[in-house]
Amino acid sequence: MSLHHYISFKYFFASFLLGLLFTSILDSDKKKILLYPTPKIFQQYFFRDQTKKCFTFYQNEIQCPFDKSKINQIPVQ
């Protein structure tokens, strides 16, 4: 006996396509993954801020100035 006796391929493909349609429409449970730059991954990824600007980080080790007024604070966007 062949598989054709057990499964109607017309109904199988119709239900398969209907299932794909439902999962694509009802798949609203997407999660955003927040990835913070660390020394291990900063060159592997591009980052996007809240204004949709893409950027990457470059790592340079520098000496901190002794004068605290020369240190700039960058506010969170």
FIGU-490399 format. One line per field, with one value per residue: residue number from 1; z, x, y of N, C-alpha, C, CB in turn; residue in three letters. Coordinates in steps of 0.2 Angstrom, whole numbers, plus 2048, in hexadecimal, padded with zeros to 3 digits. Glycine has a CB too. Layout:
N
pos [NUM,...]
nw [Z,...]
nu [X,...]
nv [Y,...]
caw [Z,...]
cau [X,...]
cav [Y,...]
cw [Z,...]
cu [X,...]
cv [Y,...]
cbw [Z,...]
cbu [X,...]
cbv [Y,...]
code [ALA,...]
***
This chain:
77
pos [1,2,3,4,5,6,7,8,9,10,11,12,13,14,15,16,17,18,19,20,21,22,23,24,25,26,27,28,29,30,31,32,33,34,35,36,37,38,39,40,41,42,43,44,45,46,47,48,49,50,51,52,53,54,55,56,57,58,59,60,61,62,63,64,65,66,67,68,69,70,71,72,73,74,75,76,77]
nw [800,7FC,801,7FD,7FF,80D,80F,80A,7FE,7F9,803,80D,809,808,815,81B,815,81A,827,827,824,82F,839,835,835,842,84A,854,85F,860,866,86C,86C,877,875,87C,879,87C,880,87A,86F,868,85B,853,850,849,850,854,858,861,858,84C,846,840,847,84C,858,85D,864,86F,87A,886,890,89E,8A1,8AE,8B2,8B7,8B0,8A3,89F,896,897,88F,88C,88D,87F]
nu [804,802,808,7FE,7F2,7EF,7F1,7EA,7F1,7ED,7E5,7EE,7F8,7F0,7EC,7F9,7FE,7F4,7F7,804,800,7F8,802,80B,803,7FE,80A,80E,816,823,834,83E,84F,85B,86B,879,888,897,8A8,8AB,8A2,8A1,8A6,8A0,893,886,87E,86E,867,859,855,856,863,871,880,891,89D,8AD,8BC,8C7,8D4,8D7,8DE,8D7,8D2,8D9,8D2,8C2,8B9,8BB,8B6,8A9,897,88C,87C,86E,866]
nv [7FA,80B,81B,824,81F,821,82F,83E,848,854,85A,85A,863,86E,870,872,87E,886,886,88B,898,89C,89C,8A6,8B1,8B2,8B2,8BC,8BC,8C1,8C4,8D1,8D1,8D7,8DD,8E1,8EA,8E2,8DF,8D3,8D1,8DD,8E0,8D7,8DA,8E5,8F3,8FA,909,912,91B,915,915,90D,906,902,8FD,902,8FD,905,907,913,920,926,937,941,94C,94F,956,955,949,942,940,935,936,92A,924]
caw [800,7FC,806,7FA,802,813,810,804,7FE,7F8,80A,811,807,80A,81D,81C,813,81F,82E,826,824,835,83D,833,837,84A,84D,857,865,85E,86B,86A,870,878,875,87E,877,881,87D,876,869,865,854,84F,84E,848,855,852,85E,861,852,846,844,841,849,84F,85D,85C,86B,870,881,887,897,8A1,8A4,8B5,8B3,8B6,8AC,89C,89D,893,898,88A,88E,88A,87A]
cau [800,806,806,7F9,7EC,7EE,7F1,7E8,7F6,7E9,7E3,7F4,7FB,7EC,7ED,800,7FE,7F0,7FB,809,7FD,7F6,808,80E,7FF,7FE,810,810,81A,82A,837,844,855,85F,871,87D,88F,89C,8AE,8AC,89E,8A0,8A7,89C,88C,884,879,86A,864,852,854,857,869,875,887,895,8A2,8B4,8BF,8CD,8D5,8DA,8DF,8D2,8D5,8D9,8CE,8BB,8B5,8BC,8B2,8A2,892,888,875,86B,861]
cav [800,811,821,828,81C,824,836,842,84D,85A,85C,85B,869,874,871,874,885,88A,886,890,89F,89E,89D,8AC,8B7,8B2,8B2,8C3,8BC,8C2,8C7,8D4,8CF,8DD,8DB,8E6,8E9,8E0,8DE,8CD,8D1,8E4,8E1,8D2,8DC,8EC,8F5,8FF,90D,913,91F,911,916,907,908,8FD,8FF,901,8FD,909,908,91A,922,92B,93D,943,952,94C,95A,953,943,944,93B,935,934,924,927]
cw [800,801,804,7FD,809,814,809,803,7FC,7FF,80E,80F,809,811,81F,81B,818,825,82D,827,82B,83A,83B,835,83F,84D,850,85D,864,864,869,86F,871,879,876,87C,87D,87D,878,86F,866,85E,850,84C,84D,84D,852,858,85D,85B,84C,843,845,843,84B,854,85B,863,86B,878,882,88E,899,8A3,8AB,8B7,8B2,8B1,8A4,89A,89C,895,892,88C,88A,885,87B]
cu [804,804,800,7F2,7EA,7EE,7EF,7EC,7F2,7E7,7E9,7F7,7F7,7EC,7F4,800,7FA,7F3,800,806,7FB,7FD,80B,80A,7FF,804,812,814,821,82E,83D,849,859,866,876,884,893,8A2,8AF,8A8,89D,8A1,8A3,895,88B,87E,875,867,85C,850,855,85E,86E,87C,88A,89A,8A9,8B7,8C6,8CE,8D9,8DA,8DA,8D5,8D4,8D4,8C7,8B7,8B6,8B9,8AB,89D,88D,881,872,866,85A]
cv [806,816,825,825,81F,82B,839,848,854,85E,85E,861,86F,875,874,87B,889,88B,88B,897,8A1,8A0,8A4,8B2,8B7,8B2,8B9,8C2,8BC,8C6,8CB,8D2,8D5,8DA,8E1,8E5,8E7,8DF,8D8,8CD,8D8,8E4,8DC,8D5,8E3,8ED,8FA,903,90E,918,91C,912,910,90A,902,901,8FE,902,900,909,90F,91B,927,931,93E,948,94F,950,958,94C,945,93E,93B,932,92E,927,924]
cbw [806,7F5,807,7F3,802,818,811,804,7F8,7F4,80D,810,7FF,808,821,818,80C,820,82F,820,81F,839,83D,82B,835,84C,848,858,869,858,871,86B,86D,87E,86E,886,873,884,882,87A,86B,869,853,853,854,841,85B,84D,85F,867,853,842,847,83B,84E,849,864,857,86E,86C,884,884,898,8A7,8A0,8B8,8AF,8BD,8AD,89B,8A4,88C,89F,884,88F,88F,873]
cbu [7FB,806,80C,7F9,7EC,7F4,7F8,7E0,7FA,7E3,7DE,7F9,7FD,7E4,7EB,805,7FB,7E9,7FE,80D,7F7,7F2,80D,80F,7F8,7FA,816,809,818,82B,839,843,859,85D,873,87D,891,89A,8B4,8A9,897,8A4,8AF,89C,887,882,87C,864,868,850,858,851,86D,875,887,899,8A0,8B8,8BF,8CE,8DA,8D5,8E6,8CD,8D2,8E0,8CF,8B8,8B6,8C4,8B2,8A2,88E,88B,870,868,863]
cbv [800,814,826,827,815,822,839,844,84B,859,858,855,869,872,86B,870,886,886,87F,88F,89F,899,897,8AC,8B5,8AC,8B0,8C6,8B5,8C5,8C2,8DC,8C9,8E1,8D7,8E7,8EF,8D9,8DE,8C7,8CF,8E9,8E0,8CC,8DA,8ED,8F7,8FC,913,916,926,912,91D,903,90E,8F9,8FD,906,8F6,910,902,91F,925,928,943,945,958,94B,962,952,93E,945,93D,930,939,91F,925]
code [MET,SER,LEU,HIS,HIS,TYR,ILE,SER,PHE,LYS,TYR,PHE,PHE,ALA,SER,PHE,LEU,LEU,GLY,LEU,LEU,PHE,THR,SER,ILE,LEU,ASP,SER,ASP,LYS,LYS,LYS,ILE,LEU,LEU,TYR,PRO,THR,PRO,LYS,ILE,PHE,GLN,GLN,TYR,PHE,PHE,ARG,ASP,GLN,THR,LYS,LYS,CYS,PHE,THR,PHE,TYR,GLN,ASN,GLU,ILE,GLN,CYS,PRO,PHE,ASP,LYS,SER,LYS,ILE,ASN,GLN,ILE,PRO,VAL,GLN]
***
